[in-house]
């Protein structure tokens, strides 16, 4: 699974052709001891993280919404997924 960003110990990833299980555009967040799934608006779909980590992911989604949509379009086509700048 390609890593598309990293910040504050979070690894943000997208799978290619990953539209069946969650049915909405999404990404995976790997954090020590957890892997969770968020939609591109920053809503938690599966898994559990603490409130601080959720806020960081939500802030990043708000800053990078158009980039996330573009990355998703590449991912579902099986093309190279671009790197997205981390949260500042």
GIDAKA-V945247 format. One record per pair of residues at least 24 apart in sequence whose ideal C-beta (glycine too) atoms are under 7 Angstrom apart, sorted by the first residue. I is the first residue (numbers start at 0). J is the second residue. D is the distance in Angstrom with one decimal. If there is no record, write none. Layout:
I:J:D
I:J:D
This chain:
0:27:6.7
1:80:4.8
3:70:5.7
3:80:5.6
3:82:6.1
3:83:5.2
4:82:6.7
4:83:4.5
4:85:5.3
5:85:6.0
6:59:6.9
6:85:3.5
6:86:4.5
7:55:5.9
7:86:6.9
9:52:6.9
9:55:6.9
13:70:6.1
13:71:6.9
13:74:4.6
13:80:5.4
14:74:6.8
15:74:5.5
15:77:4.8
16:75:6.2
16:77:5.8
17:74:6.6
18:75:5.4
24:71:4.3
28:56:6.1
39:64:6.7
39:67:4.6
39:68:6.3
39:71:6.4
55:86:6.1
58:86:6.1
59:86:4.3
62:86:6.9
